[in-house]
Amino acid sequence: MHHISPYAALLFGCLTFFSSFASAGPYPEKPIRLVVPYPPGGTTDVLARIISQGLTEKLGVAVIVENKPGGGNNIGTEFVIKSPPDGYTMLLTNPANGINASLYKNLSFTFVNDVAPVAGIVRTPNVMVVTNGMPVKTVAEFIEYCKSNPSKVNMASSGSGTSVHLSGELFKSMTGCKMTHIPYKGAGPALNDLLGGQVQVIFDNLPSSAGFIKDGRIRALGVTSVAIEPSLPNVPTIAETVPGYEATAWFGLSMPKGSPREAVEKVNTAMNQLLADPKMQRRLADLGGVPIPGTPEDFGRTISNETQKWEKVVKASGATVD
């Protein structure tokens, strides 16, 4: 064993400390990756691509979207949680992060405790859409059809544990409709099968369905929000037919727990500036989105409130991972 004198050790320690200190300029110094835990094409991905451009301009480094789909959102989420907490890996946080906490029994993480909330982005309603082949024009007609054709209705979702899935489970438990849940790996493939008529209904996040609804390729029966959605003024709320029904999707940014406060605050400030920009507000409004600016703590409260809300729905519906 070589003995190092305590002084030499101290000096070495100081030098290492100062050299690492000197090389660390102000955050951010290099590209930031923004992980989307779904394939391209769904709402989480659409939002990531819209905001990554704006954040790149505001932060002065590239914000690069990386799709890591699979495991009902858990693969991408776990990747971010296990990444170094250095401010250079972010998660496009979405409703499944609140839902999976109670839906999955054996997760290797507890989302609420293992992330640093950074910033809220937007809330969007989900929309109940049916394939054009379905002989129904209203929510009431759909319920009637469902009850006279038990187990003929296949309900698509963008994956087990998504707000799309749970909005459908909430509808099933409140109406007594029997539907077979068919989970897909994202909204893109689910909508393809809805357009083709292989599945009959989806409670999709509005942004991924909006274009198809406007083109008349699928039929919107109701929105999941309490109020009418301004971008779909002719579509009633589901609650008009099913009193008390409400479900919205929410999106934001998180980093691994222990990420530098400077990084959290810089990205939070950039995100809030972006949400205050009228151009960005118009883009989000076209998607049916209501901005949710605020502090990192505000977004943390959103995560914990949503986790509690959906835990009740998961328990009531008896939904588990298919």
Backbone torsions as a table, in degrees:
resi	resn	phi	psi	omega
1	MET	NA	130.0	173.2
2	HIS	-87.2	131.9	177.0
3	HIS	-93.4	129.7	175.8
4	ILE	-102.8	132.4	179.6
5	SER	-64.3	146.4	-179.7
6	PRO	-54.6	-33.7	-178.4
7	TYR	-67.0	-44.0	179.9
8	ALA	-61.3	-42.6	-179.5
9	ALA	-60.9	-42.6	-178.4
10	LEU	-64.3	-45.4	-179.3
11	LEU	-61.1	-46.1	-180.0
12	PHE	-58.4	-44.8	179.7
13	GLY	-59.0	-44.8	-179.0
14	CYS	-62.8	-44.1	-177.8
15	LEU	-62.1	-45.1	-179.6
16	THR	-61.7	-42.6	-178.3
17	PHE	-60.3	-47.8	-175.6
18	PHE	-70.6	-35.8	179.9
19	SER	-66.8	-37.7	179.5
20	SER	-70.7	-32.3	-179.3
21	PHE	-67.8	-41.9	-177.0
22	ALA	-66.2	-36.6	-175.4
23	SER	-76.6	-19.7	-177.0
24	ALA	-86.2	99.4	175.7
25	GLY	-79.6	-171.8	178.9
26	PRO	-67.5	143.7	178.7
27	TYR	-70.9	143.7	-7.3
28	PRO	-94.6	147.2	-178.6
29	GLU	-107.4	-13.3	-175.2
30	LYS	-146.6	170.5	-177.8
31	PRO	-58.1	149.8	178.9
32	ILE	-110.2	134.4	175.8
33	ARG	-97.7	138.0	180.0
34	LEU	-113.1	107.6	-174.1
35	VAL	-86.7	128.3	174.5
36	VAL	-108.3	118.1	-174.1
37	PRO	-81.9	26.8	179.4
38	TYR	-137.9	165.1	174.2
39	PRO	-71.8	168.1	177.5
40	PRO	-59.2	152.3	171.4
41	GLY	108.5	-24.9	179.3
42	GLY	-87.1	178.6	-175.9
43	THR	-60.5	-43.4	-177.9
44	THR	-58.9	-42.1	-180.0
45	ASP	-69.6	-43.9	179.6
46	VAL	-58.1	-46.9	-179.5
47	LEU	-63.1	-43.6	-178.7
48	ALA	-58.1	-41.5	-177.1
49	ARG	-71.5	-33.7	177.9
50	ILE	-67.5	-47.3	-173.7
51	ILE	-80.8	-23.7	-177.6
52	SER	-63.1	-36.4	178.2
53	GLN	-62.5	-48.9	-178.4
54	GLY	-63.3	-41.1	-179.4
55	LEU	-68.0	-35.6	177.5
56	THR	-58.8	-44.8	179.4
57	GLU	-65.2	-44.5	-174.9
58	LYS	-72.3	-35.5	-175.3
59	LEU	-91.8	-16.4	178.2
60	GLY	77.6	7.9	171.4
61	VAL	-133.0	157.8	-179.0
62	ALA	-67.4	134.0	170.8
63	VAL	-106.6	110.8	-168.1
64	ILE	-104.7	122.9	179.9
65	VAL	-79.2	130.0	177.9
66	GLU	-126.2	120.8	178.5
67	ASN	-86.5	125.2	175.4
68	LYS	-129.7	76.1	-174.8
69	PRO	-77.7	168.5	171.9
70	GLY	118.4	158.0	176.3
71	GLY	62.9	32.4	178.1
72	GLY	57.8	40.7	176.5
73	ASN	90.9	-13.7	-171.3
74	ASN	-76.5	-26.5	-176.8
75	ILE	-67.3	-49.4	178.4
76	GLY	-64.6	-39.8	-179.6
77	THR	-62.9	-46.5	-179.4
78	GLU	-64.0	-38.4	178.4
79	PHE	-56.4	-45.5	-178.1
80	VAL	-68.7	-45.0	-177.9
81	ILE	-60.0	-34.9	-178.4
82	LYS	-89.6	-0.6	179.0
83	SER	-75.2	158.9	177.7
84	PRO	-59.4	135.2	-178.4
85	PRO	-81.1	65.0	-174.1
86	ASP	-111.1	5.4	179.1
87	GLY	88.4	0.9	-176.4
88	TYR	-107.5	7.7	174.0
89	THR	-132.4	125.6	179.1
90	MET	-126.5	156.6	176.3
91	LEU	-113.1	132.6	169.5
92	LEU	-77.6	94.8	-173.7
93	THR	-74.2	140.2	-172.9
94	ASN	-146.6	174.4	-172.3
95	PRO	-55.1	-31.4	-178.6
96	ALA	-60.9	-26.2	178.7
97	ASN	-66.5	-29.4	175.6
98	GLY	-83.5	-32.6	-174.7
99	ILE	-79.3	-41.9	-173.4
100	ASN	-63.1	-23.1	-179.5
101	ALA	-55.9	-36.4	179.3
102	SER	-103.2	-19.2	-175.8
103	LEU	-79.2	-37.3	-178.7
104	TYR	-99.0	135.5	-176.1
105	LYS	-87.8	-28.6	-169.7
106	ASN	-120.2	44.5	178.7
107	LEU	-71.9	148.7	-179.4
108	SER	-85.9	6.0	-177.7
109	PHE	-146.1	159.8	171.4
110	THR	-113.8	106.5	-167.2
111	PHE	-53.1	-49.8	-175.3
112	VAL	-55.9	-35.6	-176.3
113	ASN	-91.0	-20.8	-169.0
114	ASP	-103.2	5.5	176.3
115	VAL	-123.5	159.1	169.5
116	ALA	-101.9	110.1	176.9
117	PRO	-62.9	138.7	-177.1
118	VAL	-112.5	-55.3	-175.5
119	ALA	-163.9	143.1	170.7
120	GLY	-79.0	151.1	175.9
121	ILE	-113.6	-63.3	-168.8
122	VAL	-159.6	154.0	167.7
123	ARG	-112.2	140.7	175.4
124	THR	-135.0	146.7	172.3
125	PRO	-73.3	160.2	164.6
126	ASN	-93.5	162.3	-179.4
127	VAL	-133.2	135.5	-179.7
128	MET	-86.6	111.5	-178.8
129	VAL	-120.8	143.8	177.8
130	VAL	-119.6	157.9	175.7
131	THR	-67.2	146.9	-175.7
132	ASN	-60.8	-20.7	178.6
133	GLY	-73.1	-13.1	-177.9
134	MET	-73.7	130.2	-175.4
135	PRO	-82.3	47.1	-179.4
136	VAL	-136.1	144.6	-179.3
137	LYS	-118.0	-12.3	-176.8
138	THR	-135.7	166.1	177.3
139	VAL	-62.0	-41.5	-179.5
140	ALA	-61.9	-43.1	178.5
141	GLU	-65.0	-35.8	179.3
142	PHE	-63.1	-45.5	-178.7
143	ILE	-61.1	-42.7	179.7
144	GLU	-62.1	-46.6	180.0
145	TYR	-59.4	-44.3	-179.3
146	CYS	-58.4	-43.7	-175.6
147	LYS	-74.8	-29.7	178.5
148	SER	-89.0	-10.7	175.4
149	ASN	-126.2	64.1	-174.6
150	PRO	-58.7	140.8	178.3
151	SER	59.1	18.4	172.6
152	LYS	-93.4	-15.3	-174.8
153	VAL	-96.6	120.5	174.1
154	ASN	-97.6	124.7	-179.1
155	MET	-102.2	113.1	179.2
156	ALA	-80.2	156.4	168.5
157	SER	-145.8	166.0	179.1
158	SER	-83.1	11.1	177.0
159	GLY	141.4	152.1	176.4
160	SER	-60.4	133.5	176.1
161	GLY	90.5	-6.7	176.3
162	THR	-73.7	163.2	175.9
163	SER	-64.6	-25.3	177.3
164	VAL	-63.1	-47.5	178.5
165	HIS	-63.6	-50.6	-173.6
166	LEU	-70.9	-29.6	174.5
167	SER	-62.5	-37.3	176.6
168	GLY	-69.4	-40.9	177.9
169	GLU	-62.9	-40.0	178.8
170	LEU	-62.6	-42.1	178.6
171	PHE	-62.5	-45.4	179.2
172	LYS	-58.8	-46.4	-174.7
173	SER	-71.7	-27.1	-178.7
174	MET	-87.5	-17.1	-176.4
175	THR	-115.9	-15.1	-175.3
176	GLY	75.9	11.7	176.3
177	CYS	-69.6	133.6	174.0
178	LYS	-95.6	119.7	176.6
179	MET	-135.8	150.8	177.7
180	THR	-95.5	122.9	-178.3
181	HIS	-80.8	125.1	176.2
182	ILE	-117.1	101.4	180.0
183	PRO	-80.1	139.4	174.6
184	TYR	-114.0	171.4	177.3
185	LYS	-91.7	58.8	-179.6
186	GLY	120.3	163.0	-176.6
187	ALA	-71.0	-33.7	-178.5
188	GLY	-52.2	-59.8	-179.6
189	PRO	-64.1	-33.0	179.0
190	ALA	-64.5	-43.3	-179.4
191	LEU	-67.4	-35.3	176.2
192	ASN	-56.6	-45.4	-179.0
193	ASP	-72.2	-30.2	175.5
194	LEU	-67.1	-43.9	178.0
195	LEU	-60.7	-35.7	-179.5
196	GLY	-83.0	-7.0	177.4
197	GLY	83.0	6.9	178.1
198	GLN	-71.0	-28.9	173.7
199	VAL	-123.1	156.8	-169.9
200	GLN	-103.7	-26.6	-174.2
201	VAL	-149.5	150.0	172.1
202	ILE	-146.6	143.9	175.4
203	PHE	-101.8	70.5	-165.8
204	ASP	-80.9	153.8	167.1
205	ASN	-59.9	131.8	-174.0
206	LEU	-52.5	-44.3	-174.5
207	PRO	-55.3	-37.5	-177.0
208	SER	-77.7	-23.3	-179.3
209	SER	-95.8	-18.5	-169.7
210	ALA	-51.8	-45.9	-177.6
211	GLY	-61.9	-43.5	-179.2
212	PHE	-67.1	-35.4	178.8
213	ILE	-66.2	-47.2	-178.1
214	LYS	-63.0	-33.5	179.4
215	ASP	-81.1	-2.9	-179.6
216	GLY	74.2	17.1	-177.5
217	ARG	-85.0	-19.5	171.3
218	ILE	-139.2	162.9	-173.1
219	ARG	-113.7	123.7	177.7
220	ALA	-85.4	128.0	178.7
221	LEU	-100.5	-32.3	-177.1
222	GLY	-169.9	154.4	174.7
223	VAL	-101.1	154.0	-173.3
224	THR	-89.0	-4.7	-179.2
225	SER	-81.8	169.3	-179.0
226	VAL	-75.5	-33.0	-178.1
227	ALA	-107.3	158.7	174.1
228	ILE	-59.3	143.3	179.9
229	GLU	-86.8	118.9	-176.2
230	PRO	-54.1	-32.5	-179.1
231	SER	-78.1	-11.0	175.8
232	LEU	-130.4	65.8	-170.7
233	PRO	-61.8	-21.6	-177.2
234	ASN	-94.2	2.2	-178.0
235	VAL	-100.6	119.9	-178.7
236	PRO	-70.7	170.1	172.6
237	THR	-82.3	150.3	175.1
238	ILE	-62.6	-32.6	-176.9
239	ALA	-61.6	-24.0	176.5
240	GLU	-60.9	-33.9	-179.5
241	THR	-97.3	-34.2	-177.9
242	VAL	-120.1	87.4	-173.3
243	PRO	-55.8	135.3	177.8
244	GLY	90.4	-5.0	-179.2
245	TYR	-75.1	128.6	176.9
246	GLU	-158.3	134.8	175.9
247	ALA	-157.5	128.4	173.6
248	THR	-129.0	154.6	176.9
249	ALA	-96.9	146.9	-178.1
250	TRP	-136.8	149.0	-173.8
251	PHE	-140.3	147.2	178.9
252	GLY	-166.3	-168.5	-177.7
253	LEU	-119.0	137.4	174.5
254	SER	-134.0	158.0	173.3
255	MET	-124.9	168.2	174.7
256	PRO	-60.4	146.9	177.8
257	LYS	-56.3	140.6	179.5
258	GLY	88.9	2.9	176.4
259	SER	-64.2	150.0	-174.9
260	PRO	-58.6	137.2	179.3
261	ARG	-57.8	-36.2	-179.9
262	GLU	-59.4	-41.8	-179.2
263	ALA	-66.3	-45.9	179.7
264	VAL	-57.9	-45.9	-175.5
265	GLU	-70.7	-38.3	179.9
266	LYS	-63.4	-45.6	-178.9
267	VAL	-68.5	-38.6	178.1
268	ASN	-59.1	-46.7	179.8
269	THR	-61.1	-44.9	-179.7
270	ALA	-61.9	-42.3	-179.1
271	MET	-65.2	-43.2	179.0
272	ASN	-64.4	-37.6	176.8
273	GLN	-63.2	-41.4	-179.6
274	LEU	-62.8	-43.1	-178.5
275	LEU	-69.2	-19.2	178.8
276	ALA	-86.4	-9.1	-177.4
277	ASP	-78.7	122.0	-177.0
278	PRO	-54.8	-35.4	178.9
279	LYS	-62.6	-45.4	179.6
280	MET	-65.4	-40.0	178.9
281	GLN	-60.0	-39.5	179.4
282	ARG	-66.9	-42.5	179.6
283	ARG	-60.8	-42.3	-178.9
284	LEU	-70.1	-37.4	179.1
285	ALA	-64.6	-36.9	176.7
286	ASP	-60.0	-28.6	179.5
287	LEU	-90.0	2.4	-177.5
288	GLY	79.2	21.2	-175.2
289	GLY	-98.4	139.5	173.1
290	VAL	-108.1	119.5	-178.2
291	PRO	-59.9	143.8	174.9
292	ILE	-124.4	72.1	177.9
293	PRO	-69.1	170.2	178.3
294	GLY	150.0	-172.4	-178.6
295	THR	-83.6	166.9	173.0
296	PRO	-55.6	-37.0	-179.4
297	GLU	-66.3	-37.3	177.1
298	ASP	-58.8	-45.9	-178.6
299	PHE	-67.4	-35.0	175.7
300	GLY	-59.4	-38.9	178.1
301	ARG	-66.9	-39.3	176.6
302	THR	-57.1	-47.6	-178.9
303	ILE	-58.6	-47.0	-175.4
304	SER	-72.3	-36.7	177.6
305	ASN	-62.7	-43.5	-178.1
306	GLU	-68.3	-36.4	179.1
307	THR	-61.6	-41.9	179.2
308	GLN	-68.8	-43.4	-178.4
309	LYS	-58.1	-49.0	-173.9
310	TRP	-76.3	-23.0	175.3
311	GLU	-59.2	-40.3	178.5
312	LYS	-63.5	-42.9	-178.7
313	VAL	-65.8	-42.9	179.5
314	VAL	-59.1	-46.1	-179.7
315	LYS	-63.7	-46.3	-176.7
316	ALA	-64.2	-38.0	-174.6
317	SER	-84.2	-16.9	-175.7
318	GLY	70.3	14.4	-178.3
319	ALA	-66.3	136.6	170.4
320	THR	-133.3	177.2	-178.4
321	VAL	-72.0	126.1	-178.9
322	ASP	-74.3	NA	NA
